[in-house]
Amino acid sequence: MSASGEYLMFYRSFGGPKMTVSIDCFKRGMRQLASGVSVVTSRFEDNLAGMTVTAVASLSAEPPKLLVCLNRAGQTFDMVRQSRIMCVNILSAEQTELAAAFARSSENKFAGCDWDIAKTGAPIIREAAVSFDCRIDNIIDAGTHGIVIGEILDIIIAEEANCLVYKNGQYGTLMMKTG
Ligand SMILES: Cc1cc2nc3c(=O)[nH]c(=O)nc-3n(C[C@H](O)[C@H](O)[C@H](O)COP(=O)(O)O)c2cc1C
């Protein structure tokens, strides 16, 4: 056996690396990750729910799917699980107040915003840069959060919208490099 193989066996016999990352360190690291800001909405019977999220990713083009990571303790997660529909609204640069409102826990988050009903029945936020209307394909439990996979049934794209960005606790917009 090679020296590195011996070392690997020794290393494994002690159970591999110890987890030493603190929550505070995790948060400080993640604050450096600049992300687009979205509001995930859902509707079940006459009730609406929605929350601000940055954890959104494209999953596949064929079939068109995306994923969002939602806290399982929140009202929106509960409604998405029940209704099996959601709309992922990528916010435009002018929608900072909306992002802040949908990040608070409140009974009536939709009062200050204009919305329409998407094909699935979920609320589409007007003037969002783009809205992805989804049927829920799968929900994977991941500790405090659920990884929600949506199959995209419709896409509503605004003309030339600049997107809202979040980094280090602050909202901003992108300035693209030219040349
Ligand atoms: C900029 C920003 C991004 C956020 N991203 C997420 C996210 O990706 N996933 C999540 O579960 N919560 C996220 N949150 C927290 C939720 O928006 C917040 O807990 C919300 O009040 C949940 O609403 P609900 O309980 O009505 O569903 C974010 C908050 C902010 C301000």
The ligand as an SDF file (V2000), in Angstrom:
LIG
                    3D

 31 33  0  0  0  0  0  0  0  0999 V2000
  -32.9070   38.9400    0.4980 C   0  0  0  0  0  0  0  0  0  0  0  0
  -33.5740   37.7870    1.2080 C   0  0  0  0  0  0  0  0  0  0  0  0
  -33.4600   36.4970    0.6900 C   0  0  0  0  0  0  0  0  0  0  0  0
  -34.0840   35.4040    1.2990 C   0  0  0  0  0  0  0  0  0  0  0  0
  -33.9330   34.1650    0.7580 N   0  0  0  0  0  0  0  0  0  0  0  0
  -34.5610   33.1110    1.3160 C   0  0  0  0  0  0  0  0  0  0  0  0
  -34.4640   31.8180    0.7050 C   0  0  0  0  0  0  0  0  0  0  0  0
  -33.8100   31.6290   -0.3300 O   0  0  0  0  0  0  0  0  0  0  0  0
  -35.1280   30.7870    1.3010 N   0  0  0  0  0  0  0  0  0  0  0  0
  -35.8500   30.9600    2.4590 C   0  0  0  0  0  0  0  0  0  0  0  0
  -36.4200   29.9750    2.9560 O   0  0  0  0  0  0  0  0  0  0  0  0
  -35.9630   32.1730    3.0560 N   0  0  0  0  0  0  0  0  0  0  0  0
  -35.3560   33.2540    2.4980 C   0  0  0  0  0  0  0  0  0  0  0  0
  -35.5000   34.4970    3.0600 N   0  0  0  0  0  0  0  0  0  0  0  0
  -36.3370   34.6630    4.2660 C   0  0  0  0  0  0  0  0  0  0  0  0
  -37.8560   34.7370    3.9360 C   0  0  0  0  0  0  0  0  0  0  0  0
  -38.1300   35.7100    2.9510 O   0  0  0  0  0  0  0  0  0  0  0  0
  -38.6640   35.0950    5.2100 C   0  0  0  0  0  0  0  0  0  0  0  0
  -38.3880   34.1360    6.2070 O   0  0  0  0  0  0  0  0  0  0  0  0
  -40.1620   35.1860    4.9720 C   0  0  0  0  0  0  0  0  0  0  0  0
  -40.7370   35.9650    6.0060 O   0  0  0  0  0  0  0  0  0  0  0  0
  -40.9180   33.8540    4.9350 C   0  0  0  0  0  0  0  0  0  0  0  0
  -42.2760   34.1270    4.7070 O   0  0  0  0  0  0  0  0  0  0  0  0
  -43.4880   33.0960    4.9990 P   0  0  0  0  0  0  0  0  0  0  0  0
  -43.3000   32.5630    6.3840 O   0  0  0  0  0  0  0  0  0  0  0  0
  -44.7260   33.9300    4.8530 O   0  0  0  0  0  0  0  0  0  0  0  0
  -43.4090   32.0190    3.9710 O   0  0  0  0  0  0  0  0  0  0  0  0
  -34.8660   35.6110    2.4740 C   0  0  0  0  0  0  0  0  0  0  0  0
  -34.9750   36.9160    3.0070 C   0  0  0  0  0  0  0  0  0  0  0  0
  -34.3420   37.9830    2.3790 C   0  0  0  0  0  0  0  0  0  0  0  0
  -34.4780   39.3780    2.9370 C   0  0  0  0  0  0  0  0  0  0  0  0
  1  2  1  0
  2  3  1  0
  2 30  2  0
  3  4  2  0
  4  5  1  0
  4 28  1  0
  5  6  2  0
  6  7  1  0
  6 13  1  0
  7  8  2  0
  7  9  1  0
  9 10  1  0
 10 11  2  0
 10 12  1  0
 12 13  2  0
 13 14  1  0
 14 15  1  0
 14 28  1  0
 15 16  1  0
 16 17  1  0
 16 18  1  0
 18 19  1  0
 18 20  1  0
 20 21  1  0
 20 22  1  0
 22 23  1  0
 23 24  1  0
 24 25  2  0
 24 26  1  0
 24 27  1  0
 28 29  2  0
 29 30  1  0
 30 31  1  0
M  END
$$$$
